Amino acid sequence: MVEDFERCYGAVRARDARFDGWFVVAVTSTGIYCRPSCPARSPKPEHMRFFPGPAAAQRSGFRACKRCRPDASPGSPAWNVRQDVVARAMRLIAEGVVDRDGVGGLGRRLGYSPRQLARLLNAELGAGPLALARAQRAQTARVLIETTALDLASVAFAAGFASVRQFNDTIRMVFATTPSELRRRSRHRPAGLADSVDLRLALRLPHDAAATLAFLAARAVPGVEETGPGRFARTLALPHGAGLAELSPADGYVRARLHLDDLRDLQAAVQRCRRLLDLDADPVAVDAHLGDDPTLGALVRAVPGRRIPGSVDPHELAVRAVVGQQVSVGGARTVLARLVAEHGKPLTADGPPGGGGLTHLFPDAATLAAADPASLPMPRARATSLVALAGALAGGSLVLDAGVDAEEARAGLEALPGIGPWTADYIAMRAFGHPDVMLADDLGVRRSLAALGRASTPREASALAVRWRPWRSYAVLHLWSVPHAPARGRRELPTRRKVTTR
């Protein structure tokens, strides 16, 4: 259980939505668990127990509240900030690794035995990897029950359950009802076999959606991404097939429409969309820290809730970062569009409906590793770096995924030819959503600081940024928004390495 009773109790009494996703409150007199912001009358303190998440509450015999739906809360921001094995395990479980590869596969990804991993997760979260994965499967199943017309047996296997009996038992335990009753009470009432899943992605306010969409729109790669007023869409390469996500920010949430080759990829697609838009961030904590800074305070107060535009695939982001070295955003888009057209996998006729300009998946690492550097539309040195990066990713000598330690990934990236500190840090910030990266050598950051009269050299920028920890990535986003930085978005590497073919 969560030990800080007074703080948790105060959040529940205030119905403070900022704490949704940080913990759940279980009520012994009713046998249910809720979000801290549940609108129901607050129970007496002696009837309350606090748990780190739904899995721990379920393991102790509590069922989900039907009113506040605690299973649909935003994720804990702690997993973005922390790099320890528990945080990395939680990110991989959210990606569906346990459903696909079992607890043994999760342990291999992290370098721990299943027993060690279970002990660590139980000690901190009150539930092991199987219980955490089961809680996630229950939420995925609920989404499919309420938003599609799939028969319930298909829902069970699409959500990752091993049998229909396991599916029925879990739904009854978690939601205190049957799958059939959940569907009967659903307000969506789907008619016919749906070709998409519509859902709301929860978030914490404030949320500067306009800035995130503008950032993504400026870097949208034709064929893979498409933007419009209040809308961003892109193709997804998922574990079991292709997908397409359409994201539209609304008042207090993000509306997502997902088209999937295989519904087993639902949870992975949801998590990638959440990382893309940084929806599990804690904007109140970020803005409170940066808003008091004499350099950034005015910027933060003018635009609260800024997020880190992330990525749906760390491999893709790494390729984009190398292509974008020392060129403008527009120039990088042009090169990436050619790479997609020449090496990307086209969407098939029986795959997710692309429509508009969505025609390809982004080229995978194996395809780019096999390319001839001379054929790539970029300088030879950069093309050689790109092929070397793709080869390391395809061969497994470099691992970039939700479970990797950011510092280990950074060291692995810098060991490759043509990849310096700027590129490695940019990948850490956007591919992993690392909240504390300072791009002191970035030309846009330096010009913004100079325009604000604060710093003009990388050393001065690094010294100034010490007081922005642990939220320096968000500080970089605010600096990129400074209007007096005419070259913002241009990228400059602090060092240039001689690139030789291997």
WOMOLIN-V727454 format. One record per helix or strand. SS is the DSSP state (alpha for helix, beta for strand). FROM is the first residue (numbers start at 1). LEN is the number of residues. If there is no record, write none. Layout:
BEGIN
ss:from:len
SS:FROM:LEN
SS:FROM:LEN
END
This chain:
BEGIN
ss:from:len
alpha:5:9
alpha:17:3
beta:20:1
beta:23:5
beta:32:3
alpha:45:3
beta:48:4
alpha:54:6
beta:63:2
alpha:70:3
alpha:78:4
alpha:85:10
alpha:97:14
alpha:114:12
alpha:129:19
alpha:152:7
alpha:164:12
alpha:179:7
beta:197:6
alpha:209:10
beta:223:1
beta:225:4
beta:231:8
beta:241:9
beta:253:8
alpha:263:15
alpha:283:8
alpha:297:6
alpha:314:10
alpha:329:15
beta:345:2
beta:358:1
beta:360:2
alpha:365:5
alpha:373:3
alpha:380:16
alpha:406:9
alpha:421:11
alpha:443:9
alpha:458:11
alpha:472:9
END
